[in-house]
Amino acid sequence: VSVCCCGVLLADHFILCRRKLDSDGVGAFHVPGFIAGACGIAAYQALSRLAPTVGATLPAFLVSAEVYLGPRSARRMPLRR
C-alpha cells in the first residue's frame, strides 16, 4: 500500500507541482490520488498472485503514478505553476 502512495506522492510533487506546495489543498481528500492508489494496489495484488517470481513493487509504483498522471496528459492540461 505504501508503494502506491509513494507513486502518487512523487508524481504530484515532482511532476505536477514542480516542488511547489499548494497550502490550500493540504489535508483535503483528493479523488484522483485515491483512484490511482487503488489501481496501484490492484496491480500489486494481481502481479503478486499471477507472477509471484516477478517483483510487484516497481510495477505497482509505476501504475499508480501513471494512472495519476494519465488524465492530465490525455487532456493536455497545463501543469500547475
C-alpha positions in Angstrom: 0.0 0.0 0.0 2.8 2.4 0.8 4.5 1.9 -2.6 1.3 3.0 -4.4 1.0 6.1 -2.1 4.6 6.9 -2.9 3.9 6.7 -6.6 1.1 9.2 -6.3 3.0 11.5 -3.9 6.2 11.6 -6.1 4.3 12.1 -9.3 2.3 15.0 -7.7 5.3 16.6 -6.0 8.0 16.3 -8.7 6.0 16.3 -12.0 2.7 18.2 -11.4 3.5 20.7 -8.8 7.2 21.0 -9.6 8.2 21.1 -5.9 5.8 23.9 -5.0 3.4 23.3 -2.1 -0.2 24.5 -2.5 -1.3 25.2 1.0 -5.0 25.4 0.0 -5.2 21.7 -0.7 -3.3 20.4 2.3 -5.3 17.8 4.2 -8.1 17.6 1.5 -9.3 14.4 0.1 -8.1 14.1 -3.4 -10.2 11.7 -5.6 -7.7 11.2 -8.5 -5.0 10.3 -6.0 -7.3 7.8 -4.2 -8.2 6.2 -7.6 -4.6 6.0 -8.6 -3.6 4.4 -5.3 -6.4 1.9 -5.6 -5.2 1.0 -9.1 -1.7 0.5 -7.9 -2.9 -1.7 -5.1 -4.9 -3.8 -7.6 -1.8 -4.1 -9.8 0.3 -5.2 -6.9 -2.2 -7.8 -5.8 -2.7 -9.1 -9.3 1.1 -9.4 -10.0 1.9 -11.0 -6.7 -0.7 -13.7 -7.3 -0.3 -14.2 -11.1 3.5 -13.9 -11.3 5.0 -14.4 -7.8 8.5 -14.8 -9.1 8.4 -11.3 -10.7 8.5 -8.4 -8.3 5.3 -6.5 -8.0 6.6 -3.4 -6.2 8.1 -1.4 -9.1 5.2 -2.1 -11.5 2.6 -1.1 -8.8 4.6 2.1 -8.2 4.6 2.9 -12.0 0.9 2.0 -12.4 -0.2 4.3 -9.6 2.0 7.2 -10.9 0.8 6.7 -14.5 -2.9 6.5 -13.5 -2.5 9.7 -11.5 -0.7 11.5 -14.4 -2.7 9.9 -17.2 -5.8 12.1 -17.3 -3.7 15.2 -17.2 -1.6 14.2 -20.2 -4.6 12.8 -22.1 -6.5 16.2 -21.8 -3.2 18.1 -22.3 -4.0 20.2 -19.3 -1.3 22.7 -18.5 0.8 22.0 -15.4 0.1 23.9 -12.2 2.6 26.7 -11.5 
